Structure formats: C-alpha cells, structure tokens
Amino acid sequence: MNLGSHAKTTIATLAAAFALGGAGAAAAQSSGPQGLALAQQQNCMSCHSVSRTFMGPALRDVAAKYAARPDAQSYLARKITDGSSGVWGPVQMPANTQLSGAQAAALASWVLSLK
C-alpha cells in the first residue's frame, strides 16, 4: 500500500467514525457491530451518540452509570422498552414498544459493552 492510498483509507475511516458518533464509533463497531446496527435500525442514534451528548446522553455515559448494577442489562432493557424521563435531563425518552424483549436485551448488552 502506498502512502497516498493509506491516507485515503485513514481519512475514509475517520469520516465514517465521525458520522456515527465521533471517535468512539470505531470502537463501538468492533465491540458489537450487531448492537450498533440494531441501534441504527431502531433509530436510537437519532437521539444518542456513542461518545457525545446529543438529544439524549452519550451511550458510553449510560454504560458507565449503570455498569456496576447487578441488574444493569435487565434495567436498561426495561428503560429502552418503557421509556424514561427525568434521569438524564428534561428530554423524555419515548417507549420503544416495537422492540421485542430479545432486541431490547441485545441493545442493553451492547450499550453496557461501551464502558
């Protein structure tokens, strides 16, 4: 690989990472591409980013806050399906009733893997 093609590859990788939520997106893809794909498919990334606060909290911040809870996965899965308000500020997270229990659990596991 010559220097020119290496630079183009690096720029393309950084651009993709930025588009998916900043520098943490590349790490998020390697720790769970299925989780990221599901989050994108279910529009989680419309309000959340992996590493930056947007309309909702950064998913890494969510992982850090709840990782020590013994029931973290089930707690987050319930928050994902039932929605939440007042925990991270005034913006309410809507209920995601379209998700199956397995999908909510998969999203919760993925979020917790981001810590």
C-alpha positions in Angstrom: 0.0 0.0 0.0 1.5 3.4 -0.9 1.3 6.5 1.2 -1.5 8.0 -0.9 -3.9 5.1 -0.7 -3.1 4.7 3.1 -4.0 8.3 3.7 -7.3 7.9 1.7 -8.2 4.8 3.7 -7.4 6.6 7.0 -9.5 9.6 6.0 -12.4 7.4 5.0 -12.3 5.5 8.3 -12.2 8.7 10.3 -15.0 10.2 8.3 -17.2 7.1 8.9 -16.4 7.2 12.6 -17.3 10.8 12.9 -20.6 10.3 11.1 -21.5 7.5 13.5 -21.0 9.5 16.7 -17.4 10.6 17.0 -14.1 8.9 17.7 -15.9 6.3 19.8 -17.8 4.9 16.9 -15.0 2.8 15.6 -14.5 1.2 18.9 -18.3 0.6 19.2 -18.3 -1.2 15.9 -15.5 -3.5 16.9 -17.2 -4.3 20.3 -20.6 -5.1 18.8 -21.4 -4.4 15.2 -24.8 -6.2 15.6 -25.6 -3.9 18.5 -24.7 -0.8 16.5 -26.6 -2.0 13.5 -29.7 -2.6 15.7 -29.4 0.8 17.4 -29.2 2.5 13.9 -32.1 0.4 12.6 -34.3 1.3 15.5 -33.4 5.0 15.3 -31.6 5.1 18.7 -28.8 7.0 17.0 -31.3 9.8 16.1 -31.1 11.0 19.8 -28.0 9.2 21.1 -24.3 9.1 20.1 -21.7 6.6 21.3 -19.5 9.3 22.8 -21.2 12.7 22.7 -24.2 14.0 24.4 -26.8 14.9 21.8 -30.5 15.0 22.5 -30.0 12.0 24.8 -27.0 11.0 26.8 -23.9 9.5 25.2 -24.3 5.8 25.3 -20.8 5.4 26.9 -22.1 7.6 29.8 -25.1 5.4 30.1 -22.8 2.3 30.3 -20.6 4.0 32.9 -23.5 5.0 35.1 -25.2 1.6 35.2 -22.3 -0.9 34.7 -21.9 -1.6 38.4 -25.6 -2.5 38.9 -26.1 -6.3 39.1 -29.3 -6.0 37.1 -27.9 -3.5 34.6 -28.9 -5.4 31.5 -32.5 -6.0 32.5 -32.8 -2.5 34.0 -31.6 -0.9 30.7 -33.7 -3.2 28.6 -36.8 -2.1 30.6 -35.9 1.5 30.2 -35.5 1.0 26.4 -38.9 -0.6 26.0 -40.8 1.5 28.6 -39.1 4.9 28.1 -37.9 7.2 30.8 -38.0 10.8 31.9 -36.0 13.0 34.3 -33.0 10.7 34.7 -30.7 12.5 32.2 -32.4 15.9 31.9 -35.7 17.3 30.7 -35.9 15.4 27.4 -38.1 12.3 27.7 -37.0 9.1 26.1 -40.1 7.6 24.4 -41.1 4.0 24.9 -39.9 1.6 22.2 -42.8 -0.8 22.2 -41.9 -2.0 18.7 -38.9 -3.9 20.1 -39.0 -7.5 21.2 -37.6 -8.4 24.6 -34.7 -10.0 22.9 -33.9 -6.9 20.9 -34.1 -4.7 24.0 -31.8 -7.1 25.8 -29.4 -7.0 22.9 -29.3 -3.2 22.8 -28.8 -3.1 26.6 -25.9 -5.5 26.4 -24.3 -3.6 23.6 -24.6 -0.3 25.4 -23.1 -1.9 28.5 -20.2 -3.1 26.4 -19.3 0.5 25.6 -18.0 1.4 29.1 
